[in-house]
Amino acid sequence: MYARIAGTGSYLPDRVLTNRELETMVDTSDQWIRDRTGICERRVAAEGQTTCDLAEQAALRALDAAGLKPADIDLLIVGTTTPDVVFPSTACLLQHRLGLGECGAFDVNAACSGFIYALSVADQFIRTGSAKCVLVVGAETLTRMIDWNDRGTCVLFGDGAGAAVLRADPEPGILSTHIHANGGYGDLLKTDVGVSRGFLAEKGGGVRVSMRGNEVFKVAVNTLGRIVDETLAANQLDKSDLDWLIPHQANLRIIKATAKKLQMSMDQVIVTVDKHGNTSAASVPLALDHAIRSGRVQRGEKLLLEAFGGGFTWGAALIVY
Protein backbone atom coordinates (compact mmCIF):
# COMPACT_ATOMS: atom_id res chain seq x y z
CA MET A 1 0.00 0.00 0.00
CA TYR A 2 1.31 3.41 -0.98
CA ALA A 3 0.69 6.93 0.29
CA ARG A 4 -0.64 8.74 -2.79
CA ILE A 5 -1.20 12.47 -3.19
CA ALA A 6 -4.96 13.01 -3.47
CA GLY A 7 -4.91 16.82 -3.41
CA THR A 8 -2.76 19.84 -2.64
CA GLY A 9 -3.41 23.41 -1.55
CA SER A 10 -1.53 26.57 -0.67
CA TYR A 11 -2.05 30.04 0.73
CA LEU A 12 -0.02 33.25 0.70
CA PRO A 13 -0.70 36.43 2.69
CA ASP A 14 -1.87 39.45 0.68
CA ARG A 15 1.04 41.72 1.60
CA VAL A 16 3.83 41.67 -1.00
CA LEU A 17 7.24 42.99 0.08
CA THR A 18 9.47 43.75 -2.90
CA ASN A 19 13.23 44.17 -3.09
CA ARG A 20 12.68 47.82 -3.96
CA GLU A 21 10.86 48.33 -0.67
CA LEU A 22 13.66 46.61 1.20
CA GLU A 23 16.08 49.12 -0.31
CA THR A 24 14.33 51.78 1.78
CA MET A 25 14.55 49.69 4.95
CA VAL A 26 18.11 48.33 4.98
CA ASP A 27 21.43 48.77 3.21
CA THR A 28 20.80 46.51 0.22
CA SER A 29 19.72 46.66 -3.42
CA ASP A 30 17.35 44.84 -5.72
CA GLN A 31 20.27 43.72 -7.90
CA TRP A 32 22.28 42.42 -4.91
CA ILE A 33 19.33 40.34 -3.68
CA ARG A 34 18.52 38.96 -7.13
CA ASP A 35 22.13 38.06 -7.90
CA ARG A 36 22.74 36.22 -4.64
CA THR A 37 19.37 34.61 -3.98
CA GLY A 38 17.10 34.85 -7.02
CA ILE A 39 14.41 36.45 -4.83
CA CYS A 40 12.37 39.37 -6.19
CA GLU A 41 9.58 39.53 -3.63
CA ARG A 42 8.09 37.72 -0.65
CA ARG A 43 4.81 37.70 1.30
CA VAL A 44 4.34 39.05 4.81
CA ALA A 45 1.54 38.00 7.15
CA ALA A 46 -0.84 40.76 8.22
CA GLU A 47 -0.93 41.99 11.80
CA GLY A 48 -2.75 39.38 13.84
CA GLN A 49 -2.50 36.75 11.10
CA THR A 50 -0.95 33.57 12.54
CA THR A 51 0.67 30.42 11.22
CA CYS A 52 -2.56 28.53 11.91
CA ASP A 53 -4.52 31.07 9.87
CA LEU A 54 -2.30 30.39 6.85
CA ALA A 55 -2.34 26.63 7.44
CA GLU A 56 -6.13 26.58 7.63
CA GLN A 57 -6.57 28.11 4.18
CA ALA A 58 -3.99 25.80 2.58
CA ALA A 59 -5.57 22.76 4.25
CA LEU A 60 -9.09 23.67 3.10
CA ARG A 61 -7.86 24.00 -0.49
CA ALA A 62 -6.06 20.65 -0.29
CA LEU A 63 -9.20 18.93 1.05
CA ASP A 64 -11.26 20.50 -1.71
CA ALA A 65 -8.79 19.37 -4.37
CA ALA A 66 -8.90 15.84 -2.96
CA GLY A 67 -12.70 15.85 -2.89
CA LEU A 68 -12.67 14.91 0.80
CA LYS A 69 -14.44 16.06 3.96
CA PRO A 70 -12.68 16.86 7.26
CA ALA A 71 -14.18 13.69 8.74
CA ASP A 72 -12.19 11.63 6.22
CA ILE A 73 -8.85 12.64 7.77
CA ASP A 74 -7.46 10.29 10.40
CA LEU A 75 -4.09 12.00 11.05
CA LEU A 76 -2.84 15.59 10.86
CA ILE A 77 0.84 16.58 10.84
CA VAL A 78 2.03 20.18 10.64
CA GLY A 79 5.62 21.10 9.83
CA THR A 80 6.45 24.49 11.31
CA THR A 81 9.17 26.41 13.11
CA THR A 82 6.84 29.29 13.95
CA PRO A 83 3.88 27.87 15.92
CA ASP A 84 1.14 30.19 17.15
CA VAL A 85 1.96 29.34 20.77
CA VAL A 86 4.26 26.89 22.58
CA PHE A 87 1.21 24.73 23.23
CA PRO A 88 -1.35 23.69 22.14
CA SER A 89 0.46 22.68 18.98
CA THR A 90 -0.49 24.39 15.74
CA ALA A 91 -1.75 20.99 14.59
CA CYS A 92 -4.20 20.80 17.50
CA LEU A 93 -5.41 24.34 16.82
CA LEU A 94 -5.81 23.49 13.15
CA GLN A 95 -7.57 20.20 13.89
CA HIS A 96 -10.23 22.06 15.88
CA ARG A 97 -10.74 24.73 13.22
CA LEU A 98 -11.15 22.18 10.45
CA GLY A 99 -13.44 19.95 12.51
CA LEU A 100 -11.34 16.85 11.94
CA GLY A 101 -12.59 14.93 14.93
CA GLU A 102 -10.29 13.34 17.49
CA CYS A 103 -7.61 12.07 15.13
CA GLY A 104 -3.94 12.33 16.07
CA ALA A 105 -2.48 15.79 15.48
CA PHE A 106 1.05 17.02 16.12
CA ASP A 107 3.72 19.45 14.94
CA VAL A 108 7.12 18.58 13.48
CA ASN A 109 9.93 21.13 13.86
CA ALA A 110 12.73 20.43 11.40
CA ALA A 111 13.07 24.01 10.16
CA CYS A 112 13.03 24.19 6.35
CA SER A 113 12.88 20.37 6.11
CA GLY A 114 9.67 20.31 8.17
CA PHE A 115 7.31 19.33 5.37
CA ILE A 116 9.60 16.54 4.11
CA TYR A 117 9.93 15.20 7.66
CA ALA A 118 6.14 15.37 8.13
CA LEU A 119 5.61 13.68 4.76
CA SER A 120 7.97 10.90 5.80
CA VAL A 121 6.06 10.31 9.04
CA ALA A 122 2.74 10.28 7.18
CA ASP A 123 4.13 7.77 4.69
CA GLN A 124 5.09 5.37 7.49
CA PHE A 125 1.63 5.59 9.07
CA ILE A 126 -0.03 4.73 5.76
CA ARG A 127 2.43 1.97 4.86
CA THR A 128 1.82 0.23 8.20
CA GLY A 129 -1.94 0.57 7.91
CA SER A 130 -2.17 2.84 10.96
CA ALA A 131 -3.75 5.62 8.88
CA LYS A 132 -5.63 5.76 5.60
CA CYS A 133 -5.94 9.48 4.96
CA VAL A 134 -3.36 11.98 6.27
CA LEU A 135 -3.32 15.76 5.99
CA VAL A 136 0.24 17.12 5.90
CA VAL A 137 0.83 20.87 6.18
CA GLY A 138 3.90 23.10 6.06
CA ALA A 139 3.23 26.62 7.36
CA GLU A 140 5.37 29.52 8.57
CA THR A 141 5.28 33.16 9.63
CA LEU A 142 9.04 33.60 9.56
CA THR A 143 8.90 37.37 9.12
CA ARG A 144 7.84 37.53 12.78
CA MET A 145 11.37 36.62 13.85
CA ILE A 146 13.41 38.59 11.35
CA ASP A 147 15.83 41.35 12.32
CA TRP A 148 14.97 43.93 9.67
CA ASN A 149 18.34 45.60 10.24
CA ASP A 150 20.25 42.45 9.26
CA ARG A 151 20.58 42.61 5.48
CA GLY A 152 22.04 39.10 5.40
CA THR A 153 18.77 37.51 6.58
CA CYS A 154 15.88 39.96 6.26
CA VAL A 155 15.91 39.74 2.45
CA LEU A 156 15.52 35.97 2.45
CA PHE A 157 12.38 34.98 4.27
CA GLY A 158 8.64 35.10 3.66
CA ASP A 159 5.38 33.74 5.03
CA GLY A 160 3.04 31.14 3.57
CA ALA A 161 1.51 27.67 3.85
CA GLY A 162 1.14 24.57 1.71
CA ALA A 163 -0.69 21.30 2.26
CA ALA A 164 -1.13 17.84 0.80
CA VAL A 165 -3.66 15.09 1.45
CA LEU A 166 -2.24 11.57 1.29
CA ARG A 167 -4.47 8.53 0.83
CA ALA A 168 -3.71 4.83 1.05
CA ASP A 169 -3.70 3.46 -2.48
CA PRO A 170 -2.46 0.29 -4.21
CA GLU A 171 -1.22 2.50 -7.07
CA PRO A 172 2.35 3.85 -6.65
CA GLY A 173 2.62 7.13 -4.77
CA ILE A 174 5.46 7.91 -2.37
CA LEU A 175 8.20 5.46 -3.35
CA SER A 176 10.56 6.38 -0.53
CA THR A 177 11.48 9.13 1.91
CA HIS A 178 14.88 9.85 3.42
CA ILE A 179 15.54 12.13 6.39
CA HIS A 180 18.79 13.10 8.13
CA ALA A 181 20.17 15.58 10.63
CA ASN A 182 23.50 16.78 12.03
CA GLY A 183 23.33 19.01 15.09
CA GLY A 184 27.04 19.71 14.78
CA TYR A 185 26.21 22.44 12.29
CA GLY A 186 23.67 24.08 14.57
CA ASP A 187 25.56 27.33 15.06
CA LEU A 188 25.57 28.13 11.34
CA LEU A 189 21.83 28.80 11.18
CA LYS A 190 19.92 29.33 14.41
CA THR A 191 18.02 31.39 16.93
CA ASP A 192 19.35 31.89 20.45
CA VAL A 193 16.14 32.06 22.46
CA GLY A 194 13.46 29.66 23.56
CA VAL A 195 11.57 28.35 26.55
CA SER A 196 14.32 26.86 28.72
CA ARG A 197 16.91 29.44 27.67
CA GLY A 198 14.46 32.26 28.14
CA PHE A 199 12.51 34.18 25.54
CA LEU A 200 14.27 37.51 25.90
CA ALA A 201 17.62 37.79 24.16
CA GLU A 202 20.32 39.79 25.91
CA LYS A 203 20.15 42.56 23.33
CA GLY A 204 16.78 43.95 22.42
CA GLY A 205 14.61 40.91 23.16
CA GLY A 206 12.62 38.79 20.75
CA VAL A 207 13.49 35.88 18.47
CA ARG A 208 15.99 36.59 15.72
CA VAL A 209 17.50 34.38 13.01
CA SER A 210 21.28 34.40 12.62
CA MET A 211 23.04 32.74 9.70
CA ARG A 212 26.57 32.29 8.37
CA GLY A 213 25.46 32.28 4.77
CA ASN A 214 28.56 31.13 2.90
CA GLU A 215 29.09 28.15 5.18
CA VAL A 216 25.41 27.18 5.05
CA PHE A 217 25.52 27.33 1.25
CA LYS A 218 28.51 24.97 1.02
CA VAL A 219 27.04 22.37 3.37
CA ALA A 220 23.61 22.57 1.71
CA VAL A 221 24.93 21.93 -1.79
CA ASN A 222 27.04 18.99 -0.63
CA THR A 223 24.32 17.49 1.53
CA LEU A 224 21.58 17.75 -1.08
CA GLY A 225 23.87 16.14 -3.63
CA ARG A 226 24.37 13.17 -1.33
CA ILE A 227 20.68 12.69 -0.57
CA VAL A 228 19.88 12.77 -4.28
CA ASP A 229 22.26 9.85 -4.78
CA GLU A 230 20.82 8.03 -1.77
CA THR A 231 17.24 8.40 -3.00
CA LEU A 232 17.97 7.23 -6.53
CA ALA A 233 20.02 4.26 -5.30
CA ALA A 234 17.27 3.19 -2.89
CA ASN A 235 14.84 2.99 -5.79
CA GLN A 236 17.32 1.61 -8.34
CA LEU A 237 16.67 4.57 -10.61
CA ASP A 238 18.85 6.72 -12.80
CA LYS A 239 18.84 10.51 -12.89
CA SER A 240 17.17 10.36 -16.29
CA ASP A 241 14.16 8.59 -14.75
CA LEU A 242 13.09 11.76 -12.93
CA ASP A 243 10.54 14.05 -14.52
CA TRP A 244 10.61 16.92 -12.02
CA LEU A 245 12.71 18.39 -9.23
CA ILE A 246 10.65 20.26 -6.62
CA PRO A 247 13.27 21.68 -4.25
CA HIS A 248 13.22 23.76 -1.11
CA GLN A 249 13.04 27.36 -2.27
CA ALA A 250 15.87 28.96 -0.29
CA ASN A 251 18.32 30.21 -2.87
CA LEU A 252 18.32 29.95 -6.66
CA ARG A 253 22.05 29.11 -6.70
CA ILE A 254 21.45 26.06 -4.48
CA ILE A 255 18.54 24.99 -6.68
CA LYS A 256 20.67 25.28 -9.81
CA ALA A 257 23.51 23.31 -8.19
CA THR A 258 21.10 20.47 -7.32
CA ALA A 259 19.67 20.47 -10.85
CA LYS A 260 23.20 20.28 -12.26
CA LYS A 261 23.94 17.32 -10.00
CA LEU A 262 20.88 15.59 -11.47
CA GLN A 263 21.81 16.66 -15.01
CA MET A 264 18.34 18.17 -15.24
CA SER A 265 17.36 21.18 -17.30
CA MET A 266 15.96 24.10 -15.30
CA ASP A 267 12.80 23.54 -17.38
CA GLN A 268 12.31 20.42 -15.23
CA VAL A 269 12.71 22.33 -11.97
CA ILE A 270 9.85 24.06 -10.16
CA VAL A 271 11.04 27.50 -9.03
CA THR A 272 8.95 29.80 -6.84
CA VAL A 273 11.71 31.39 -4.75
CA ASP A 274 11.54 34.53 -6.91
CA LYS A 275 7.95 35.22 -5.78
CA HIS A 276 7.85 33.60 -2.34
CA GLY A 277 11.34 33.89 -0.87
CA ASN A 278 12.32 31.23 1.66
CA THR A 279 9.13 30.12 3.43
CA SER A 280 10.91 27.34 5.35
CA ALA A 281 8.58 24.36 5.95
CA ALA A 282 5.97 25.90 3.62
CA SER A 283 8.43 26.10 0.73
CA VAL A 284 8.15 22.61 -0.79
CA PRO A 285 4.34 22.23 -0.51
CA LEU A 286 3.87 25.74 -1.95
CA ALA A 287 6.02 24.79 -4.93
CA LEU A 288 4.29 21.40 -5.24
CA ASP A 289 0.83 22.96 -5.30
CA HIS A 290 1.96 25.56 -7.83
CA ALA A 291 3.38 22.82 -10.06
CA ILE A 292 0.16 20.80 -9.97
CA ARG A 293 -2.33 23.65 -10.33
CA SER A 294 -0.37 25.21 -13.19
CA GLY A 295 -0.66 21.91 -15.07
CA ARG A 296 3.07 21.38 -15.36
CA VAL A 297 3.13 18.21 -13.27
CA GLN A 298 0.93 15.40 -14.59
CA ARG A 299 -0.28 12.13 -13.08
CA GLY A 300 2.20 9.29 -13.43
CA GLU A 301 5.29 11.52 -13.44
CA LYS A 302 8.16 11.03 -10.99
CA LEU A 303 8.89 13.93 -8.64
CA LEU A 304 11.91 14.41 -6.41
CA LEU A 305 11.17 16.66 -3.44
CA GLU A 306 14.10 17.77 -1.29
CA ALA A 307 14.85 20.27 1.47
CA PHE A 308 17.61 21.46 3.76
CA GLY A 309 17.20 23.48 6.94
CA GLY A 310 18.53 24.68 10.28
CA GLY A 311 19.61 21.95 12.64
CA PHE A 312 21.02 20.97 10.20
CA THR A 313 18.21 18.82 8.84
CA TRP A 314 17.71 17.54 5.33
CA GLY A 315 15.42 15.16 3.53
CA ALA A 316 14.02 13.93 0.24
CA ALA A 317 10.94 12.16 -1.06
CA LEU A 318 10.56 10.35 -4.37
CA ILE A 319 6.95 10.40 -5.52
CA VAL A 320 4.92 9.13 -8.44
CA TYR A 321 2.25 11.76 -8.76
N, C-alpha and C positions, 0 to 999 in steps of 0.2 A: 504494500500500500504506500502510495506517495502522497506528499503534501503538495497540492496543486493550487496555483493562484487562480482564485475565482473572480476577484475584482480588486481594483486599486482606487485610491482617492488621494487628494492632496488639498492643501489650503495654505494660502499666503496672506499675510496682513496687507491692508490697503496701502499703508505708508511706504513709498519708495524713496530710498536714500541713494542719491547718485554720487559718483566720484566728484563731480563739480561742486556739490554741496559740501562734501568733505574737505575740499580745498579751502573753504571758508572757516572750517572748524579746527584744522590741524595742519601742520607743516607737511603737506604732501601735494601731489598733482595727479590729475586724471591719467596722464601718460605713464607716470611712475607706477600707479596701481595696475593699470592694464598690462604693462610690460612684465611685471613681476608675478602677477596673480591671474590675469585674464578676467578679473572682475570689473564690471561696469556699473552695477547697481546691486542693491540688496534691499530686503524688506525689514521693516521695524514694527514690532507689535505696538498697538495703541496703548495709551495709558489705561491701566486696569485690565488689559487683555492678557490672559495667562496662557501658559503652556497647555493646560487642559482645554481652554477655549479653542485653540488651534487644532488640537488633537481631535476634539469632538467633530469639527467640520470635516476633517480629512476622513475620519472613521465613518461618518454618515455617507459620504460620497463613495467610499469603498463598499459599504454594505449595499448601497443602491446599485452599484456596478455589478455586484455579485448576485443581485436579485434575492437577497436574503433579509430576514427580519432579525432584530436584536436577540430574540429568543433562540435563534439558531446557533448562536455563538456559545461555545462551552469552555473557552479560555481566552483571556485577554492579556497581552504582554505589551508594555510600553517602554521603548528605549528613549531615555532622556537623561540629560545632565543638569537640566534646569527645572526640577519639579516645582509645582505650585507652592507646596509646603514640605517640611521634612516628613511628616506623616499626617493624614493618610497619604498613601502613594497616589501619584497621578493616575495610575491604572484604576485604583479604587474609586477615585472621584469620577473618572470617565465611565466606569462601569455603571455607576448610579445614574449619571446623566443619560446614558444610552438605554437604560432599562434592560440590561443584559441578564438580569437574574443573578443567582448566587454562584456563578461560575468562578473559577480561580482568576485572580487578577493581581499582577505585580509589575513593578518597574525593573528595568535592567539599566545599570549605569556603566557603560563602556565607552563613554565620550562619543567620538565620531563613529565608532564601530557599533554603537548601540543597536541600530536596526538589524545589522547582520547577526549580532549576538542573539537578539530576540528571535530572529528568523530561525536560527539554528536550534534554539530551545523549542520553538513551535514545531519544527520538523521532527524532533525526537518524540514529542508527545503524540503526533499523528502516526509516526512509524510504529510506535509501540501499542497503538490502539487506545491510548489514554484520552485522546481528544479526537473529535471528527471535524471540527470547524473552529479555527483559531483566528482571532483578529490581532494583527501585529501592527503597532504604530511606532513611528519615530517622530518626536516633536520637541522643539526647542524654542526658547526665548533668550538666546545668547546675548542679545544686545543689552540685556539687563545687568550683565556683569562685565561690560567692556569699559576700559579706561579710555575715554574719548580724547585724552591728551597723548596716548601712546600710538604713534602713527604706524608702528610695526604690527599692531593687532587690531586696532579699531576699524581698519579698512577691510578686514577679512570676513567678518561674521555677519550673519543675518538670521532672521526668525522665520519659522515655517513648520509645517507638519505634513507627513505622508503616511499612508496606511495601506495594508494589503490584507485581504481575507484569504486564508488557506483552507482548503477542504481535502479530506481524505478521498483519494481517487486511485483506481487501478491503473489509470493512464499516467505515464511519466510526468513528473513535476519537478520538485527539488531533487536533483540527483545526489548532491552531497553538500555539506557545509563544513567549513574549517575555521576554527577560531584559536587565536593565540594571544599571549600577553607577555610583557617583560617590564616589570616595575623598576628595573635598573635605570631606565631612561626617564623616570618620572619627573626629574627636575627640568627637563627640556621643554615641557609644555604642561602647565599646572595652574592651580590656584592655591593660595596659602591659608585659606580660612575654611572653617567648617564647624561642626557641632562640638567635638571634643577639643579642638584647638581654640575654639572661640570664634564667633562670627566677625568681630571687629578686628580688622588688620591694624597694625601698629601705626600706619600712616594713612589717615583719612577715612578709614573704615570701609566696609563693603567688600564684595567679592570682585576680584579682578583677575583676568587671565594674563599670564606671563608666558612668553615663548622665545626660545632661541632658534629663530627661523631657519638659518642655514643648516644647523645640525639636525633639526627635525626633517628638513627636506631630504638630506642624505639618507637618513635611516628609513624614511618612508619609501623612497624609491627602491632601496635594496630589499626591504621587507615585502613590499607588494610584488616585486619580481619573484621572490621565493614562494609566496603563497600561490601565485599563478601556476608555477611549476608543480607545486604540491597538488593543487586542485585538478589539473589536467592528468597528472600521473594516477591519481586515485580513481579516475574514471576511464583510464586508458584511451585518452583522446589526444589529438594533435591540436596545435594552435589553429590550424585551418578549419577545424570542426566548429569553431565558435562563430556565431552570427553577430553577436553584439557584446560590447563591453559597457556596463553601466557602473561607473566608478563613483567613489566618494568625491564630491565636488568641493575640494579644498583649494586647489591651485592648478591652473591649466598646464603648467610645466610638469607637474607630477602625473597628470592624466596623460599627457603626450608621451612621457617616459614609459608608462605602463603599456600604452598602445604599441609603442616601438618594440617593447619586450615581446609582445604577442604577435608582432609583424602584422598588425591590423591597421587599415586605413582609418583616418579620423572620421570618415564617413560612416564607419561602423561603431563609433563611440558616441554615447549620449552625453552631451555637454549642456549643463544649465548653470554652471558656476558664474557665467557672465551676468545672468539676471538675478540669481539667488544669493551669490556669495557662499560662504561656508556655513551651512545650517546644521552642522554636526550630525546627530542621529537622524535628523529629518532629510539629510542630503540624498541618500540613496533612494528612499521611497518616493521623494519628490521627483527625482530623475526618472525612476521607473514608471510612475504614473504619467509623466509627460511623454515618455516614449510610447506607451500604450495608447493613450488618448489621441496622440498626434497621428497614429496609424503606422508609425515606423516599425514597431515591433509587432510581429504577427504570430499567431498560434503555431506551435511546432518548432519555433526557432530556439536556439540555445543561447542563453544569456549568462554572462559572467558578472556577478555583482561583487564588488570588493570595497573595503574601507580600512582606514588607518586613523587612530586617534590617540589622545592623551592617555597615559598609563604606563608605557605604551600598550595599546591594544590593536589588533588587526584581525581581519577575517574575510572570508570569501564564500560565495554560494554559487553553485552551478545549477541552472534551472532550465528546464524545457518549458517554455511558456505555452 
